[in-house]
Amino acid sequence: MLKPPLLKELSQIVGQANVFTDAEELVVYSYDATRVSSLPSAVVRPSSAQEVSDILRLANREQIPVVPRGAGTGMSGGSVPLQGGLVLSFERMNRILEIDEANRMAVVEPGVITGDLQRAVEARGLFYPPDPASQQFCTLGGNIAECAGGLRAVKYGVTRDYVLGLEVVLPTGEIIRTGSRTLKNVAGYDLTRLIVGSEGTLGVVTKIVLRLLSLPESVRTLAAFFPDVGSAAHAITAILSGKVVPRALELIDEGSLAAAGNYLKQDIAGGARAMVLAEVDGASQTTEREIAVVEQACREAGANSVTRAEEQADRDRLWKIRRSISPALYTIKPRKRSEDIVVPPARIPDILAQIQVIAKRHGLTIVNFGHAGDGNIHVNILLEDEEQSAAKLAEQEILAAVLGMQGSISGEHGIGFSKADYLPMETGAAALEAMKKIKRALDPNNILNPGKIFINAE
Ligand SMILES: Cc1cc2nc3c(=O)[nH]c(=O)nc-3n(C[C@H](O)[C@H](O)[C@H](O)COP(=O)(O)OP(=O)(O)OC[C@H]3O[C@@H](n4cnc5c(N)ncnc54)[C@H](O)[C@@H]3O)c2cc1C
């Protein structure tokens, strides 16, 4: 509970209508896609960097935790106010400030929905490639903080590859600008890259300068169905070792296909046990040739059938299947454990085989889907309450196997609190301490999103 004088000060900064303390309002800001919930003391909705700065100065003075929040779609608990305090919500900072066609750039506030920016730039023949499967409801501020990936990362990279500059309010209240409106910039340390992926622990992003590309002339999509996940995984590695770089290359296993089919009330697989979704883009003649190469690689790897999406409606139908998997799995097992592992792409068949062995050893159901083209698989341990300890052991073994293949415990969902236990396994003690030193230097009172990334930042 915040004392009335503090609430009054907050109201003076953002206006009384933008400070919420009623229980039913606080609940809405208490959880994210991990479904872990913790109530804040208050929610504040700033409208400018100056207001954010004033809030952070107050929070420092009073030692109150502050948790930035976009749309709350995070999968690692980043926006859950674990220690109470203030939630800083960016619903009012949701303007696309500029689309600069000559320089192929956009300037946006953090609360802009990713899909809204994509539609706005596409209307002008431009292209913002990062496309998390949550793009219709997540925010660009959340994408920056998590360095979100997405379906097109295999060809176009992730959020960090499109951030040219930022306006950031440091935990102690200073407003800084990082980067510039240029493609090149080597002036000093790269603070832009430090903030991107820092999960709202080092600074609050209040403005974003994004790089844009030209909208590709043509896109072609196919779905290939396989008798087993191993042959689908081999199709992925065969495609990647060829000359074609698809813009998306997704793998969906039997359990994920069944879940999506049940959720969408349609028979997706027709008896197949794995599906590969591939998409190429570029000039029309090139995409026609490239999609044929991808189809051939799938058939050679053992695909029973291949469907090409000829019309936009067919493409939308295929991608709807992919995007429905995550919500579909939640409806089956709300308490599932979700991993976001990434391995060098050529190791995809090895890690999938390894996961099957681990699942069998612990008697667990584990389903896998995701961005196999860039090595990033979402591993879902579907469990009952009594399987919690077996699931924990399986999780440890899967993450150890990933690190043994020189991969990472998180490709795009971040560490948050849900993977904080495991971060030292990947970084080692010295790198972890270097990260904590940065945190302590920028946030000496540990007020900004405490309990995230590090169990203890001391
Ligand atoms: C169905 C579904 C599919 C998904 N698919 C993908 C996918 O394909 N790829 C992917 O990468 N992720 C995916 N995600 C995860 C999630 O959508 C992303 O992590 C997204 O970037 C979170 O954005 P958000 O606006 O919801 O942020 P939130 O969940 O609200 O916050 C995420 C983090 O960002 C911080 N933050 C938010 N705004 C700011 C700010 N202005 N300044 C500083 N820190 C801030 C928060 O403190 C928190 O640590 C998916 C999630 C769901 C539910």
The ligand as an SDF file (V2000), in Angstrom:
LIG
                    3D

 53 58  0  0  0  0  0  0  0  0999 V2000
    0.7210  -16.3540  -28.0520 C   0  0  0  0  0  0  0  0  0  0  0  0
    2.0910  -15.7390  -27.8630 C   0  0  0  0  0  0  0  0  0  0  0  0
    3.0170  -15.8500  -28.8760 C   0  0  0  0  0  0  0  0  0  0  0  0
    4.2990  -15.2820  -28.7170 C   0  0  0  0  0  0  0  0  0  0  0  0
    5.1980  -15.3850  -29.7410 N   0  0  0  0  0  0  0  0  0  0  0  0
    6.4110  -14.8190  -29.6160 C   0  0  0  0  0  0  0  0  0  0  0  0
    7.3600  -14.9050  -30.6870 C   0  0  0  0  0  0  0  0  0  0  0  0
    7.1080  -15.4730  -31.7530 O   0  0  0  0  0  0  0  0  0  0  0  0
    8.5600  -14.3080  -30.5120 N   0  0  0  0  0  0  0  0  0  0  0  0
    8.8780  -13.6540  -29.3430 C   0  0  0  0  0  0  0  0  0  0  0  0
    9.9880  -13.1200  -29.2320 O   0  0  0  0  0  0  0  0  0  0  0  0
    8.0100  -13.5790  -28.3230 N   0  0  0  0  0  0  0  0  0  0  0  0
    6.7920  -14.1330  -28.4270 C   0  0  0  0  0  0  0  0  0  0  0  0
    5.8980  -14.0460  -27.3800 N   0  0  0  0  0  0  0  0  0  0  0  0
    6.2920  -13.3860  -26.1200 C   0  0  0  0  0  0  0  0  0  0  0  0
    5.9190  -11.8860  -26.0150 C   0  0  0  0  0  0  0  0  0  0  0  0
    4.8310  -11.5600  -26.8660 O   0  0  0  0  0  0  0  0  0  0  0  0
    7.1150  -10.9890  -26.3290 C   0  0  0  0  0  0  0  0  0  0  0  0
    8.1270  -11.1800  -25.3570 O   0  0  0  0  0  0  0  0  0  0  0  0
    6.7900   -9.5010  -26.3970 C   0  0  0  0  0  0  0  0  0  0  0  0
    7.9550   -8.8060  -26.7700 O   0  0  0  0  0  0  0  0  0  0  0  0
    6.2710   -8.9270  -25.0830 C   0  0  0  0  0  0  0  0  0  0  0  0
    5.6940   -7.6610  -25.3560 O   0  0  0  0  0  0  0  0  0  0  0  0
    4.6430   -7.0100  -24.3410 P   0  0  0  0  0  0  0  0  0  0  0  0
    4.2680   -5.6880  -24.8870 O   0  0  0  0  0  0  0  0  0  0  0  0
    3.5350   -7.9290  -24.0660 O   0  0  0  0  0  0  0  0  0  0  0  0
    5.5570   -6.8140  -23.0600 O   0  0  0  0  0  0  0  0  0  0  0  0
    5.2960   -7.2160  -21.5350 P   0  0  0  0  0  0  0  0  0  0  0  0
    5.0190   -8.6650  -21.4090 O   0  0  0  0  0  0  0  0  0  0  0  0
    4.3350   -6.2740  -20.9290 O   0  0  0  0  0  0  0  0  0  0  0  0
    6.7290   -6.9100  -20.9390 O   0  0  0  0  0  0  0  0  0  0  0  0
    7.8610   -7.6630  -21.3370 C   0  0  0  0  0  0  0  0  0  0  0  0
    9.1100   -7.0250  -20.7190 C   0  0  0  0  0  0  0  0  0  0  0  0
    9.3080   -5.7470  -21.2930 O   0  0  0  0  0  0  0  0  0  0  0  0
    9.4710   -4.7710  -20.2740 C   0  0  0  0  0  0  0  0  0  0  0  0
    8.9750   -3.5260  -20.8470 N   0  0  0  0  0  0  0  0  0  0  0  0
    7.7710   -3.2980  -21.4380 C   0  0  0  0  0  0  0  0  0  0  0  0
    7.7210   -2.0320  -21.8970 N   0  0  0  0  0  0  0  0  0  0  0  0
    8.8970   -1.4420  -21.5890 C   0  0  0  0  0  0  0  0  0  0  0  0
    9.4540   -0.1470  -21.7800 C   0  0  0  0  0  0  0  0  0  0  0  0
    8.7880    0.8150  -22.4080 N   0  0  0  0  0  0  0  0  0  0  0  0
   10.6970    0.0970  -21.3030 N   0  0  0  0  0  0  0  0  0  0  0  0
   11.4050   -0.8590  -20.6800 C   0  0  0  0  0  0  0  0  0  0  0  0
   10.9410   -2.1070  -20.4610 N   0  0  0  0  0  0  0  0  0  0  0  0
    9.7010   -2.3940  -20.9200 C   0  0  0  0  0  0  0  0  0  0  0  0
    8.6930   -5.3300  -19.0850 C   0  0  0  0  0  0  0  0  0  0  0  0
    9.1520   -4.7950  -17.8640 O   0  0  0  0  0  0  0  0  0  0  0  0
    9.0030   -6.8070  -19.2180 C   0  0  0  0  0  0  0  0  0  0  0  0
   10.2440   -7.1040  -18.6230 O   0  0  0  0  0  0  0  0  0  0  0  0
    4.6290  -14.6190  -27.4960 C   0  0  0  0  0  0  0  0  0  0  0  0
    3.6750  -14.5110  -26.4800 C   0  0  0  0  0  0  0  0  0  0  0  0
    2.4180  -15.0640  -26.6450 C   0  0  0  0  0  0  0  0  0  0  0  0
    1.4210  -14.9280  -25.5360 C   0  0  0  0  0  0  0  0  0  0  0  0
  1  2  1  0
  2  3  1  0
  2 52  2  0
  3  4  2  0
  4  5  1  0
  4 50  1  0
  5  6  2  0
  6  7  1  0
  6 13  1  0
  7  8  2  0
  7  9  1  0
  9 10  1  0
 10 11  2  0
 10 12  1  0
 12 13  2  0
 13 14  1  0
 14 15  1  0
 14 50  1  0
 15 16  1  0
 16 17  1  0
 16 18  1  0
 18 19  1  0
 18 20  1  0
 20 21  1  0
 20 22  1  0
 22 23  1  0
 23 24  1  0
 24 25  2  0
 24 26  1  0
 24 27  1  0
 27 28  1  0
 28 29  2  0
 28 30  1  0
 28 31  1  0
 31 32  1  0
 32 33  1  0
 33 34  1  0
 33 48  1  0
 34 35  1  0
 35 36  1  0
 35 46  1  0
 36 37  1  0
 36 45  1  0
 37 38  2  0
 38 39  1  0
 39 40  1  0
 39 45  2  0
 40 41  1  0
 40 42  2  0
 42 43  1  0
 43 44  2  0
 44 45  1  0
 46 47  1  0
 46 48  1  0
 48 49  1  0
 50 51  2  0
 51 52  1  0
 52 53  1  0
M  END
$$$$
